[in-house]
Amino acid sequence: MQFYESKLRAAWLIGLQPKRDHRGYFMRTFCVQEFAARGLETNFLQHSVSCTAVTGSVRGMHFQREPYGEVKLVRCVNGAIWDVIIDIRRGSPTFGQWEGFELSDQNARQLYIPPGFAHGFQTLCEDVQVNYLISQFHVPEAASGIRYDDASVGIIWPLPVTMISEKDLLWPNLETRMVGDQDDTGNVVTAPEHRPRADSEI
């Protein structure tokens, strides 16, 4: 595996290295030793998969509020996605900035997303499947998100958005979301805000 730190520090793009022969290929997608050597999470409590049928669909931008922040290791196992993260760590020099990566079943890449980032993706073809390794259990009351089209963040989606859930349309923008959520020291900034009453969706 090859590890490349993104411009948003603590997030990593990981290049997998398939060993090919006449039968096909074999490749590692996770190794405790290699992750631990870089100080990355090695204990993933949940393994999940999403399937999205329609090209141009968006899922996001999701995260769990502290103290339930989660690491995600994301890989596209069928089709292709434009995978996007937003740095929502208060005090971070890249707070509010985003970065996008194409992940596909052909390019053998996966994305390591630490706590303090919102995550989402757009499908670039039909019938996309995405695998997730997740370091925390799902906590519905900690589920949170940011609008996929927040102008202050300015994510550039490669395709017109064809499908998105009602819940994801109800997320507020980043500035509003940060009100009432915990900051990096665990202190809560209290102010009323609307949160959709729905389970988190990957």
N, CA and C atoms as an extended XYZ file, in Angstrom:
606
Properties=species:S:1:pos:R:3:atomname:S:1:resname:S:1:resid:I:1 pbc="F F F"
N         0.834       -1.195        0.000 N   MET     1
C         0.000        0.000        0.000 CA  MET     1
C         0.868        1.244        0.000 C   MET     1
N         0.405        2.259       -0.706 N   GLN     2
C         1.102        3.538       -0.748 CA  GLN     2
C         0.201        4.600       -0.123 C   GLN     2
N         0.763        5.399        0.799 N   PHE     3
C         0.001        6.374        1.560 CA  PHE     3
C         0.394        7.780        1.125 C   PHE     3
N        -0.613        8.589        0.788 N   TYR     4
C        -0.384        9.966        0.363 CA  TYR     4
C        -1.249       10.880        1.229 C   TYR     4
N        -0.605       11.734        2.037 N   GLU     5
C        -1.375       12.653        2.879 CA  GLU     5
C        -2.010       13.726        2.011 C   GLU     5
N        -3.278       13.998        2.253 N   SER     6
C        -3.993       14.992        1.455 CA  SER     6
C        -3.611       16.397        1.912 C   SER     6
N        -4.092       17.401        1.180 N   LYS     7
C        -3.819       18.786        1.583 CA  LYS     7
C        -4.561       19.136        2.869 C   LYS     7
N        -5.610       18.380        3.207 N   LEU     8
C        -6.318       18.530        4.476 CA  LEU     8
C        -5.696       17.541        5.449 C   LEU     8
N        -4.832       18.011        6.299 N   ARG     9
C        -3.969       17.143        7.089 CA  ARG     9
C        -4.757       16.137        7.920 C   ARG     9
N        -4.217       14.934        7.996 N   ALA    10
C        -4.757       13.783        8.718 CA  ALA    10
C        -5.666       12.924        7.857 C   ALA    10
N        -6.031       13.400        6.680 N   ALA    11
C        -6.748       12.569        5.706 CA  ALA    11
C        -5.718       11.993        4.723 C   ALA    11
N        -5.918       10.746        4.334 N   TRP    12
C        -4.943       10.053        3.497 CA  TRP    12
C        -5.610        9.377        2.307 C   TRP    12
N        -4.995        9.524        1.147 N   LEU    13
C        -5.361        8.735       -0.018 CA  LEU    13
C        -4.422        7.527       -0.047 C   LEU    13
N        -4.999        6.350       -0.151 N   ILE    14
C        -4.211        5.122       -0.076 CA  ILE    14
C        -4.300        4.393       -1.409 C   ILE    14
N        -3.153        4.191       -2.021 N   GLY    15
C        -3.089        3.448       -3.265 CA  GLY    15
C        -2.838        1.976       -2.992 C   GLY    15
N        -3.748        1.141       -3.461 N   LEU    16
C        -3.595       -0.297       -3.279 CA  LEU    16
C        -2.745       -0.853       -4.417 C   LEU    16
N        -2.145       -1.993       -4.187 N   GLN    17
C        -1.184       -2.550       -5.138 CA  GLN    17
C        -1.569       -3.984       -5.494 C   GLN    17
N        -2.480       -4.150       -6.443 N   PRO    18
C        -2.894       -5.502       -6.824 CA  PRO    18
C        -1.760       -6.288       -7.473 C   PRO    18
N        -1.634       -7.537       -7.091 N   LYS    19
C        -0.680       -8.451       -7.718 CA  LYS    19
C        -1.468       -9.291       -8.717 C   LYS    19
N        -1.125       -9.157       -9.979 N   ARG    20
C        -1.923       -9.740      -11.051 CA  ARG    20
C        -1.238      -10.964      -11.667 C   ARG    20
N        -2.062      -11.886      -12.102 N   ASP    21
C        -1.609      -12.989      -12.938 CA  ASP    21
C        -2.754      -13.378      -13.867 C   ASP    21
N        -2.631      -14.521      -14.533 N   HIS    22
C        -3.622      -14.900      -15.535 CA  HIS    22
C        -5.003      -15.147      -14.927 C   HIS    22
N        -5.074      -15.326      -13.612 N   ARG    23
C        -6.368      -15.563      -12.954 CA  ARG    23
C        -7.096      -14.275      -12.614 C   ARG    23
N        -6.352      -13.179      -12.473 N   GLY    24
C        -6.928      -11.919      -12.013 CA  GLY    24
C        -5.938      -11.199      -11.120 C   GLY    24
N        -6.332      -10.879       -9.887 N   TYR    25
C        -5.414      -10.190       -8.983 CA  TYR    25
C        -5.762      -10.508       -7.534 C   TYR    25
N        -4.799      -10.199       -6.660 N   PHE    26
C        -4.968      -10.264       -5.217 CA  PHE    26
C        -4.357       -8.997       -4.655 C   PHE    26
N        -5.041       -8.342       -3.679 N   MET    27
C        -4.456       -7.148       -3.074 CA  MET    27
C        -4.956       -6.982       -1.646 C   MET    27
N        -4.091       -6.415       -0.818 N   ARG    28
C        -4.470       -6.051        0.541 CA  ARG    28
C        -5.206       -4.722        0.512 C   ARG    28
N        -6.257       -4.616        1.311 N   THR    29
C        -6.968       -3.344        1.448 CA  THR    29
C        -6.793       -2.747        2.841 C   THR    29
N        -6.224       -3.529        3.759 N   PHE    30
C        -6.005       -3.052        5.117 CA  PHE    30
C        -4.906       -3.880        5.756 C   PHE    30
N        -4.042       -3.202        6.528 N   CYS    31
C        -2.973       -3.880        7.251 CA  CYS    31
C        -2.741       -3.139        8.564 C   CYS    31
N        -2.934       -3.815        9.688 N   VAL    32
C        -2.768       -3.186       10.994 CA  VAL    32
C        -1.373       -2.588       11.134 C   VAL    32
N        -0.349       -3.318       10.730 N   GLN    33
C         1.024       -2.828       10.898 CA  GLN    33
C         1.261       -1.547       10.119 C   GLN    33
N         0.824       -1.499        8.864 N   GLU    34
C         1.088       -0.317        8.039 CA  GLU    34
C         0.279        0.883        8.500 C   GLU    34
N        -0.954        0.668        8.947 N   PHE    35
C        -1.751        1.780        9.460 CA  PHE    35
C        -1.179        2.275       10.779 C   PHE    35
N        -0.840        1.362       11.677 N   ALA    36
C        -0.316        1.750       12.989 CA  ALA    36
C         1.008        2.492       12.857 C   ALA    36
N         1.829        2.125       11.884 N   ALA    37
C         3.122        2.780       11.694 CA  ALA    37
C         2.965        4.265       11.375 C   ALA    37
N         1.794        4.645       10.865 N   ARG    38
C         1.527        6.048       10.522 CA  ARG    38
C         0.594        6.711       11.519 C   ARG    38
N         0.329        6.026       12.619 N   GLY    39
C        -0.532        6.582       13.658 CA  GLY    39
C        -2.000        6.609       13.273 C   GLY    39
N        -2.396        5.744       12.348 N   LEU    40
C        -3.781        5.722       11.878 CA  LEU    40
C        -4.596        4.688       12.654 C   LEU    40
N        -5.891        4.860       12.611 N   GLU    41
C        -6.818        3.955       13.299 CA  GLU    41
C        -6.670        2.529       12.760 C   GLU    41
N        -6.730        1.561       13.675 N   THR    42
C        -6.665        0.155       13.260 CA  THR    42
C        -7.859       -0.661       13.748 C   THR    42
N        -8.717       -0.042       14.570 N   ASN    43
C        -9.841       -0.776       15.156 CA  ASN    43
C       -11.153       -0.290       14.526 C   ASN    43
N       -11.657       -1.050       13.587 N   PHE    44
C       -12.874       -0.671       12.881 CA  PHE    44
C       -14.030       -1.554       13.346 C   PHE    44
N       -14.999       -0.936       14.015 N   LEU    45
C       -16.073       -1.660       14.679 CA  LEU    45
C       -17.216       -2.035       13.747 C   LEU    45
N       -17.341       -1.329       12.635 N   GLN    46
C       -18.409       -1.609       11.690 CA  GLN    46
C       -17.847       -1.667       10.272 C   GLN    46
N       -18.335       -2.612        9.488 N   HIS    47
C       -18.052       -2.681        8.063 CA  HIS    47
C       -19.393       -2.565        7.351 C   HIS    47
N       -19.519       -1.597        6.448 N   SER    48
C       -20.801       -1.311        5.810 CA  SER    48
C       -20.628       -1.192        4.307 C   SER    48
N       -21.749       -1.254        3.589 N   VAL    49
C       -21.738       -1.091        2.140 CA  VAL    49
C       -22.961       -0.280        1.730 C   VAL    49
N       -22.782        0.594        0.751 N   SER    50
C       -23.915        1.305        0.152 CA  SER    50
C       -23.979        0.959       -1.327 C   SER    50
N       -25.192        0.930       -1.863 N   CYS    51
C       -25.418        0.704       -3.283 CA  CYS    51
C       -26.278        1.841       -3.814 C   CYS    51
N       -25.835        2.475       -4.872 N   THR    52
C       -26.540        3.622       -5.443 CA  THR    52
C       -26.736        3.373       -6.926 C   THR    52
N       -27.983        3.380       -7.378 N   ALA    53
C       -28.310        2.922       -8.726 CA  ALA    53
C       -28.122        3.977       -9.807 C   ALA    53
N       -28.327        5.263       -9.471 N   VAL    54
C       -28.461        6.297      -10.492 CA  VAL    54
C       -27.211        7.166      -10.584 C   VAL    54
N       -26.711        7.371      -11.781 N   THR    55
C       -25.573        8.270      -12.028 CA  THR    55
C       -25.919        9.687      -11.581 C   THR    55
N       -24.973       10.355      -10.933 N   GLY    56
C       -25.173       11.733      -10.490 CA  GLY    56
C       -25.778       11.866       -9.114 C   GLY    56
N       -26.093       10.743       -8.453 N   SER    57
C       -26.656       10.788       -7.101 CA  SER    57
C       -25.605       11.286       -6.104 C   SER    57
N       -26.070       12.030       -5.102 N   VAL    58
C       -25.181       12.529       -4.048 CA  VAL    58
C       -25.642       11.985       -2.711 C   VAL    58
N       -24.692       11.511       -1.933 N   ARG    59
C       -24.893       11.174       -0.528 CA  ARG    59
C       -23.958       12.059        0.284 C   ARG    59
N       -24.505       12.826        1.232 N   GLY    60
C       -23.637       13.663        2.066 CA  GLY    60
C       -24.262       15.024        2.343 C   GLY    60
N       -23.550       15.780        3.131 N   MET    61
C       -22.207       15.542        3.685 CA  MET    61
C       -22.355       15.149        5.160 C   MET    61
N       -21.906       13.979        5.553 N   HIS    62
C       -22.232       13.380        6.836 CA  HIS    62
C       -21.048       13.328        7.797 C   HIS    62
N       -21.378       13.373        9.101 N   PHE    63
C       -20.395       13.097       10.152 CA  PHE    63
C       -21.145       12.793       11.440 C   PHE    63
N       -20.449       12.251       12.429 N   GLN    64
C       -21.014       12.082       13.769 CA  GLN    64
C       -20.365       13.086       14.704 C   GLN    64
N       -21.216       13.754       15.505 N   ARG    65
C       -20.714       14.740       16.452 CA  ARG    65
C       -19.958       14.057       17.594 C   ARG    65
N       -19.001       14.798       18.139 N   GLU    66
C       -18.258       14.305       19.300 CA  GLU    66
C       -19.216       14.143       20.488 C   GLU    66
N       -18.955       13.164       21.341 N   PRO    67
C       -17.738       12.348       21.431 CA  PRO    67
C       -17.791       11.067       20.589 C   PRO    67
N       -18.576       11.084       19.528 N   TYR    68
C       -18.753        9.894       18.694 CA  TYR    68
C       -18.137       10.065       17.304 C   TYR    68
N       -17.145       10.954       17.199 N   GLY    69
C       -16.473       11.139       15.928 CA  GLY    69
C       -15.892        9.823       15.434 C   GLY    69
N       -15.913        9.632       14.122 N   GLU    70
C       -15.537        8.333       13.569 CA  GLU    70
C       -14.515        8.476       12.451 C   GLU    70
N       -13.659        7.481       12.363 N   VAL    71
C       -12.776        7.315       11.210 CA  VAL    71
C       -13.513        6.461       10.187 C   VAL    71
N       -13.414        6.851        8.922 N   LYS    72
C       -13.970        6.039        7.842 CA  LYS    72
C       -12.857        5.709        6.852 C   LYS    72
N       -12.843        4.471        6.417 N   LEU    73
C       -11.966        4.034        5.335 CA  LEU    73
C       -12.890        3.637        4.190 C   LEU    73
N       -12.846        4.404        3.105 N   VAL    74
C       -13.857        4.311        2.045 CA  VAL    74
C       -13.209        3.802        0.761 C   VAL    74
N       -13.876        2.818        0.138 N   ARG    75
C       -13.386        2.262       -1.128 CA  ARG    75
C       -14.566        1.952       -2.041 C   ARG    75
N       -14.460        2.322       -3.286 N   CYS    76
C       -15.492        2.012       -4.277 CA  CYS    76
C       -15.159        0.660       -4.904 C   CYS    76
N       -16.053       -0.308       -4.734 N   VAL    77
C       -15.775       -1.666       -5.208 CA  VAL    77
C       -16.508       -1.997       -6.504 C   VAL    77
N       -17.463       -1.136       -6.895 N   ASN    78
C       -18.112       -1.304       -8.192 CA  ASN    78
C       -18.484        0.065       -8.735 C   ASN    78
N       -18.001        0.385       -9.931 N   GLY    79
C       -18.282        1.687      -10.513 CA  GLY    79
C       -17.260        2.733      -10.116 C   GLY    79
N       -17.715        3.994       -9.991 N   ALA    80
C       -16.805        5.108       -9.686 CA  ALA    80
C       -17.563        6.212       -8.971 C   ALA    80
N       -16.854        6.907       -8.060 N   ILE    81
C       -17.446        8.023       -7.320 CA  ILE    81
C       -16.462        9.186       -7.270 C   ILE    81
N       -17.023       10.377       -7.080 N   TRP    82
C       -16.262       11.572       -6.717 CA  TRP    82
C       -16.453       11.715       -5.219 C   TRP    82
N       -15.407       11.388       -4.452 N   ASP    83
C       -15.481       11.314       -2.997 CA  ASP    83
C       -14.961       12.613       -2.410 C   ASP    83
N       -15.734       13.215       -1.509 N   VAL    84
C       -15.443       14.573       -1.047 CA  VAL    84
C       -15.402       14.616        0.479 C   VAL    84
N       -14.436       15.365        1.016 N   ILE    85
C       -14.358       15.618        2.448 CA  ILE    85
C       -14.279       17.120        2.684 C   ILE    85
N       -14.826       17.540        3.837 N   ILE    86
C       -14.742       18.940        4.288 CA  ILE    86
C       -14.107       18.941        5.669 C   ILE    86
N       -13.121       19.774        5.865 N   ASP    87
C       -12.487       19.926        7.175 CA  ASP    87
C       -13.403       20.780        8.054 C   ASP    87
N       -13.957       20.192        9.126 N   ILE    88
C       -14.830       20.940       10.035 CA  ILE    88
C       -14.215       21.018       11.430 C   ILE    88
N       -12.898       20.902       11.509 N   ARG    89
C       -12.204       20.985       12.788 CA  ARG    89
C       -11.986       22.447       13.152 C   ARG    89
N       -12.592       22.867       14.246 N   ARG    90
C       -12.393       24.249       14.691 CA  ARG    90
C       -10.915       24.479       14.994 C   ARG    90
N       -10.406       25.603       14.543 N   GLY    91
C        -9.004       25.914       14.777 CA  GLY    91
C        -8.061       25.349       13.745 C   GLY    91
N        -8.549       24.500       12.866 N   SER    92
C        -7.697       23.962       11.815 CA  SER    92
C        -7.388       25.035       10.782 C   SER    92
N        -6.153       25.099       10.280 N   PRO    93
C        -5.831       26.097        9.253 CA  PRO    93
C        -6.587       25.862        7.946 C   PRO    93
N        -7.153       24.673        7.770 N   THR    94
C        -7.926       24.395        6.551 CA  THR    94
C        -9.415       24.231        6.851 C   THR    94
N        -9.863       24.797        7.985 N   PHE    95
C       -11.282       24.709        8.339 CA  PHE    95
C       -12.155       25.248        7.198 C   PHE    95
N       -13.178       24.480        6.849 N   GLY    96
C       -14.109       24.900        5.801 CA  GLY    96
C       -13.663       24.584        4.391 C   GLY    96
N       -12.447       24.050        4.237 N   GLN    97
C       -11.969       23.701        2.900 CA  GLN    97
C       -12.364       22.262        2.561 C   GLN    97
N       -12.465       21.980        1.271 N   TRP    98
C       -12.851       20.643        0.821 CA  TRP    98
C       -11.802       20.096       -0.134 C   TRP    98
N       -11.837       18.793       -0.302 N   GLU    99
C       -10.973       18.137       -1.277 CA  GLU    99
C       -11.740       16.945       -1.850 C   GLU    99
N       -11.544       16.681       -3.136 N   GLY   100
C       -12.248       15.594       -3.788 CA  GLY   100
C       -11.285       14.616       -4.440 C   GLY   100
N       -11.709       13.360       -4.515 N   PHE   101
C       -10.886       12.282       -5.058 CA  PHE   101
C       -11.780       11.348       -5.866 C   PHE   101
N       -11.312       10.914       -7.009 N   GLU   102
C       -12.047        9.879       -7.730 CA  GLU   102
C       -11.608        8.511       -7.212 C   GLU   102
N       -12.586        7.743       -6.752 N   LEU   103
C       -12.360        6.371       -6.329 CA  LEU   103
C       -13.159        5.467       -7.252 C   LEU   103
N       -12.558        4.385       -7.698 N   SER   104
C       -13.267        3.501       -8.616 CA  SER   104
C       -12.804        2.063       -8.430 C   SER   104
N       -13.530        1.152       -9.062 N   ASP   105
C       -13.117       -0.248       -9.013 CA  ASP   105
C       -11.922       -0.512       -9.910 C   ASP   105
N       -11.486        0.504      -10.654 N   GLN   106
C       -10.348        0.347      -11.554 CA  GLN   106
C        -9.060        0.976      -11.029 C   GLN   106
N        -9.176        2.077      -10.251 N   ASN   107
C        -7.946        2.781       -9.875 CA  ASN   107
C        -7.345        2.329       -8.543 C   ASN   107
N        -8.005        1.380       -7.856 N   ALA   108
C        -7.426        0.765       -6.657 CA  ALA   108
C        -6.965        1.802       -5.628 C   ALA   108
N        -7.881        2.749       -5.327 N   ARG   109
C        -7.572        3.747       -4.313 CA  ARG   109
C        -8.662        3.734       -3.244 C   ARG   109
N        -8.282        4.092       -2.033 N   GLN   110
C        -9.267        4.274       -0.982 CA  GLN   110
C        -8.893        5.504       -0.171 C   GLN   110
N        -9.873        6.015        0.579 N   LEU   111
C        -9.691        7.270        1.304 CA  LEU   111
C        -9.859        7.032        2.796 C   LEU   111
N        -8.863        7.496        3.557 N   TYR   112
C        -8.904        7.438        5.020 CA  TYR   112
C        -9.367        8.800        5.522 C   TYR   112
N       -10.502        8.820        6.230 N   ILE   113
C       -11.132       10.061        6.666 CA  ILE   113
C       -11.163       10.080        8.189 C   ILE   113
N       -10.432       10.982        8.837 N   PRO   114
C       -10.391       11.014       10.305 CA  PRO   114
C       -11.605       11.733       10.884 C   PRO   114
N       -11.782       11.698       12.205 N   PRO   115
C       -12.812       12.514       12.832 CA  PRO   115
C       -12.578       13.992       12.516 C   PRO   115
N       -13.641       14.763       12.530 N   GLY   116
C       -13.512       16.184       12.238 CA  GLY   116
C       -13.663       16.516       10.778 C   GLY   116
N       -14.158       15.561        9.993 N   PHE   117
C       -14.411       15.786        8.570 CA  PHE   117
C       -15.835       15.350        8.230 C   PHE   117
N       -16.496       16.136        7.397 N   ALA   118
C       -17.755       15.702        6.791 CA  ALA   118
C       -17.423       14.986        5.492 C   ALA   118
N       -18.221       13.970        5.168 N   HIS   119
C       -17.925       13.124        4.013 CA  HIS   119
C       -19.156       12.914        3.155 C   HIS   119
N       -18.942       12.865        1.858 N   GLY   120
C       -20.015       12.537        0.931 CA  GLY   120
C       -19.431       12.174       -0.421 C   GLY   120
N       -20.302       11.744       -1.334 N   PHE   121
C       -19.810       11.416       -2.672 CA  PHE   121
C       -20.919       11.558       -3.702 C   PHE   121
N       -20.487       11.662       -4.965 N   GLN   122
C       -21.404       11.622       -6.106 CA  GLN   122
C       -21.044       10.441       -6.981 C   GLN   122
N       -22.062        9.711       -7.433 N   THR   123
C       -21.820        8.575       -8.310 CA  THR   123
C       -21.530        9.055       -9.728 C   THR   123
N       -20.535        8.446      -10.354 N   LEU   124
C       -20.129        8.820      -11.708 CA  LEU   124
C       -20.645        7.839      -12.759 C   LEU   124
N       -21.374        6.817      -12.316 N   CYS   125
C       -21.953        5.835      -13.224 CA  CYS   125
C       -23.112        5.158      -12.494 C   CYS   125
N       -23.742        4.221      -13.137 N   GLU   126
C       -24.843        3.490      -12.522 CA  GLU   126
C       -24.329        2.353      -11.643 C   GLU   126
N       -25.195        1.937      -10.713 N   ASP   127
C       -24.965        0.738       -9.900 CA  ASP   127
C       -23.616        0.756       -9.193 C   ASP   127
N       -23.436        1.773       -8.389 N   VAL   128
C       -22.184        1.951       -7.643 CA  VAL   128
C       -22.298        1.287       -6.268 C   VAL   128
N       -21.250        0.590       -5.870 N   GLN   129
C       -21.159        0.043       -4.522 CA  GLN   129
C       -19.929        0.604       -3.830 C   GLN   129
N       -20.126        1.016       -2.575 N   VAL   130
C       -19.048        1.604       -1.783 CA  VAL   130
C       -18.946        0.855       -0.461 C   VAL   130
N       -17.743        0.459       -0.112 N   ASN   131
C       -17.470       -0.197        1.170 CA  ASN   131
C       -16.910        0.801        2.167 C   ASN   131
N       -17.290        0.637        3.426 N   TYR   132
C       -16.822        1.504        4.506 CA  TYR   132
C       -16.328        0.647        5.666 C   TYR   132
N       -15.170        0.975        6.190 N   LEU   133
C       -14.749        0.516        7.499 CA  LEU   133
C       -14.903        1.711        8.428 C   LEU   133
N       -15.575        1.516        9.569 N   ILE   134
C       -15.955        2.636       10.438 CA  ILE   134
C       -15.524        2.316       11.864 C   ILE   134
N       -14.914        3.304       12.521 N   SER   135
C       -14.301        3.057       13.820 CA  SER   135
C       -15.256        3.207       14.998 C   SER   135
N       -16.451        3.738       14.766 N   GLN   136
C       -17.423        3.934       15.833 CA  GLN   136
C       -18.725        3.225       15.486 C   GLN   136
N       -19.475        2.876       16.534 N   PHE   137
C       -20.830        2.405       16.305 CA  PHE   137
C       -21.710        3.575       15.871 C   PHE   137
N       -22.759        3.268       15.128 N   HIS   138
C       -23.709        4.290       14.709 CA  HIS   138
C       -24.487        4.799       15.913 C   HIS   138
N       -24.490        6.129       16.110 N   VAL   139
C       -25.219        6.764       17.212 CA  VAL   139
C       -26.202        7.753       16.584 C   VAL   139
N       -27.484        7.363       16.446 N   PRO   140
C       -28.437        8.209       15.707 CA  PRO   140
C       -28.508        9.644       16.209 C   PRO   140
N       -28.469        9.830       17.545 N   GLU   141
C       -28.599       11.188       18.071 CA  GLU   141
C       -27.363       12.042       17.798 C   GLU   141
N       -26.258       11.421       17.395 N   ALA   142
C       -25.049       12.179       17.061 CA  ALA   142
C       -24.909       12.404       15.558 C   ALA   142
N       -25.851       11.870       14.776 N   ALA   143
C       -25.771       12.027       13.318 CA  ALA   143
C       -25.919       13.493       12.942 C   ALA   143
N       -25.062       13.955       12.048 N   SER   144
C       -25.075       15.354       11.660 CA  SER   144
C       -24.640       15.474       10.209 C   SER   144
N       -24.766       16.680        9.675 N   GLY   145
C       -24.394       16.866        8.285 CA  GLY   145
C       -24.357       18.322        7.879 C   GLY   145
N       -23.872       18.548        6.691 N   ILE   146
C       -23.749       19.870        6.079 CA  ILE   146
C       -24.307       19.779        4.668 C   ILE   146
N       -24.940       20.835        4.212 N   ARG   147
C       -25.511       20.822        2.869 CA  ARG   147
C       -24.436       20.588        1.815 C   ARG   147
N       -24.801       19.762        0.846 N   TYR   148
C       -23.866       19.410       -0.230 CA  TYR   148
C       -23.542       20.603       -1.116 C   TYR   148
N       -24.430       21.610       -1.122 N   ASP   149
C       -24.246       22.770       -1.999 CA  ASP   149
C       -24.013       24.058       -1.216 C   ASP   149
N       -23.469       23.946       -0.010 N   ASP   150
C       -23.160       25.122        0.804 CA  ASP   150
C       -22.206       26.037        0.025 C   ASP   150
N       -22.670       27.232       -0.270 N   ALA   151
C       -21.876       28.159       -1.091 CA  ALA   151
C       -20.589       28.583       -0.393 C   ALA   151
N       -20.591       28.588        0.948 N   SER   152
C       -19.381       29.001        1.667 CA  SER   152
C       -18.277       27.962        1.552 C   SER   152
N       -18.645       26.712        1.284 N   VAL   153
C       -17.659       25.646        1.079 CA  VAL   153
C       -17.288       25.554       -0.400 C   VAL   153
N       -18.303       25.573       -1.261 N   GLY   154
C       -18.056       25.650       -2.700 CA  GLY   154
C       -17.608       24.360       -3.356 C   GLY   154
N       -18.143       23.229       -2.905 N   ILE   155
C       -17.786       21.956       -3.541 CA  ILE   155
C       -18.186       21.983       -5.017 C   ILE   155
N       -17.282       21.526       -5.862 N   ILE   156
C       -17.566       21.396       -7.292 CA  ILE   156
C       -17.897       19.932       -7.573 C   ILE   156
N       -19.150       19.668       -7.860 N   TRP   157
C       -19.570       18.321       -8.219 CA  TRP   157
C       -19.427       18.147       -9.722 C   TRP   157
N       -18.873       17.042      -10.175 N   PRO   158
C       -18.562       16.895      -11.606 CA  PRO   158
C       -19.780       16.734      -12.507 C   PRO   158
N       -20.919       16.300      -11.937 N   LEU   159
C       -22.121       16.065      -12.727 CA  LEU   159
C       -23.303       16.818      -12.126 C   LEU   159
N       -24.335       17.105      -12.937 N   PRO   160
C       -25.577       17.622      -12.348 CA  PRO   160
C       -26.098       16.632      -11.305 C   PRO   160
N       -26.621       17.141      -10.201 N   VAL   161
C       -27.136       16.275       -9.144 CA  VAL   161
C       -28.504       15.742       -9.564 C   VAL   161
N       -28.602       14.427       -9.717 N   THR   162
C       -29.833       13.805      -10.200 CA  THR   162
C       -30.704       13.268       -9.078 C   THR   162
N       -30.090       12.915       -7.947 N   MET   163
C       -30.848       12.316       -6.854 CA  MET   163
C       -30.133       12.584       -5.546 C   MET   163
N       -30.923       12.940       -4.508 N   ILE   164
C       -30.384       13.165       -3.169 CA  ILE   164
C       -31.528       12.950       -2.203 C   ILE   164
N       -31.227       12.472       -1.011 N   SER   165
C       -32.297       12.175       -0.055 CA  SER   165
C       -32.886       13.458        0.519 C   SER   165
N       -34.120       13.354        0.990 N   GLU   166
C       -34.769       14.496        1.636 CA  GLU   166
C       -33.999       14.930        2.865 C   GLU   166
N       -33.477       13.946        3.608 N   LYS   167
C       -32.700       14.276        4.800 CA  LYS   167
C       -31.488       15.119        4.461 C   LYS   167
N       -30.771       14.738        3.402 N   ASP   168
C       -29.571       15.481        3.038 CA  ASP   168
C       -29.897       16.891        2.556 C   ASP   168
N       -31.088       17.086        2.023 N   LEU   169
C       -31.496       18.432        1.616 CA  LEU   169
C       -31.825       19.318        2.813 C   LEU   169
N       -32.059       18.710        3.974 N   LEU   170
C       -32.430       19.470        5.164 CA  LEU   170
C       -31.233       19.889        6.016 C   LEU   170
N       -30.056       19.347        5.729 N   TRP   171
C       -28.891       19.762        6.511 CA  TRP   171
C       -28.650       21.255        6.316 C   TRP   171
N       -28.215       21.954        7.364 N   PRO   172
C       -27.884       23.378        7.229 CA  PRO   172
C       -26.493       23.565        6.625 C   PRO   172
N       -26.124       24.820        6.405 N   ASN   173
C       -24.773       25.078        5.911 CA  ASN   173
C       -23.765       24.946        7.053 C   ASN   173
N       -22.495       25.055        6.714 N   LEU   174
C       -21.433       24.822        7.691 CA  LEU   174
C       -21.509       25.801        8.847 C   LEU   174
N       -21.711       27.072        8.567 N   GLU   175
C       -21.732       28.078        9.626 CA  GLU   175
C       -22.839       27.789       10.625 C   GLU   175
N       -24.014       27.447       10.133 N   THR   176
C       -25.133       27.139       11.020 CA  THR   176
C       -24.883       25.856       11.785 C   THR   176
N       -24.331       24.868       11.113 N   ARG   177
C       -24.091       23.574       11.750 CA  ARG   177
C       -23.136       23.678       12.920 C   ARG   177
N       -22.146       24.541       12.834 N   MET   178
C       -21.167       24.636       13.899 CA  MET   178
C       -21.758       25.218       15.171 C   MET   178
N       -22.868       25.929       15.069 N   VAL   179
C       -23.541       26.461       16.253 CA  VAL   179
C       -24.273       25.317       16.934 C   VAL   179
N       -23.950       25.069       18.204 N   GLY   180
C       -24.602       24.009       18.941 CA  GLY   180
C       -23.822       22.716       18.951 C   GLY   180
N       -22.838       22.578       18.068 N   ASP   181
C       -22.002       21.384       18.080 CA  ASP   181
C       -20.795       21.620       18.981 C   ASP   181
N       -20.144       20.538       19.368 N   GLN   182
C       -18.973       20.663       20.217 CA  GLN   182
C       -17.776       21.150       19.429 C   GLN   182
N       -16.960       21.962       20.091 N   ASP   183
C       -15.727       22.373       19.437 CA  ASP   183
C       -14.630       21.355       19.737 C   ASP   183
N       -13.417       21.662       19.311 N   ASP   184
C       -12.319       20.698       19.419 CA  ASP   184
C       -11.937       20.380       20.859 C   ASP   184
N       -12.280       21.249       21.807 N   THR   185
C       -11.938       21.000       23.201 CA  THR   185
C       -13.064       20.298       23.932 C   THR   185
N       -14.168       20.014       23.237 N   GLY   186
C       -15.298       19.336       23.865 CA  GLY   186
C       -16.328       20.289       24.439 C   GLY   186
N       -16.080       21.609       24.362 N   ASN   187
C       -17.044       22.579       24.845 CA  ASN   187
C       -18.192       22.720       23.854 C   ASN   187
N       -19.379       22.923       24.377 N   VAL   188
C       -20.555       23.051       23.523 CA  VAL   188
C       -20.946       24.511       23.411 C   VAL   188
N       -21.097       24.976       22.175 N   VAL   189
C       -21.602       26.320       21.923 CA  VAL   189
C       -23.109       26.188       21.806 C   VAL   189
N       -23.848       26.742       22.742 N   THR   190
C       -25.287       26.489       22.799 CA  THR   190
C       -26.062       27.564       22.059 C   THR   190
N       -26.884       27.125       21.145 N   ALA   191
C       -27.813       27.978       20.414 CA  ALA   191
C       -28.767       27.046       19.688 C   ALA   191
N       -30.019       27.460       19.525 N   PRO   192
C       -30.973       26.561       18.876 CA  PRO   192
C       -30.666       26.403       17.403 C   PRO   192
N       -30.878       25.207       16.883 N   GLU   193
C       -30.754       24.962       15.454 CA  GLU   193
C       -31.618       23.777       15.084 C   GLU   193
N       -32.006       23.730       13.835 N   HIS   194
C       -32.828       22.627       13.342 CA  HIS   194
C       -31.946       21.455       12.973 C   HIS   194
N       -32.342       20.250       13.378 N   ARG   195
C       -31.677       19.027       12.937 CA  ARG   195
C       -32.743       18.068       12.440 C   ARG   195
N       -32.584       17.505       11.281 N   PRO   196
C       -33.546       16.515       10.796 CA  PRO   196
C       -33.628       15.337       11.755 C   PRO   196
N       -34.826       14.892       12.023 N   ARG   197
C       -35.010       13.754       12.920 CA  ARG   197
C       -35.031       12.483       12.088 C   ARG   197
N       -33.835       12.020       11.770 N   ALA   198
C       -33.704       10.817       10.952 CA  ALA   198
C       -32.402       10.140       11.282 C   ALA   198
N       -32.364        8.844       11.090 N   ASP   199
C       -31.122        8.115       11.297 CA  ASP   199
C       -30.083        8.572       10.316 C   ASP   199
N       -28.805        8.455       10.710 N   SER   200
C       -27.718        8.795        9.807 CA  SER   200
C       -27.737        7.859        8.602 C   SER   200
N       -27.347        8.416        7.460 N   GLU   201
C       -27.300        7.642        6.228 CA  GLU   201
C       -25.912        7.764        5.637 C   GLU   201
N       -25.335        6.656        5.316 N   ILE   202
C       -23.993        6.676        4.736 CA  ILE   202
C       -24.076        7.224        3.324 C   ILE   202
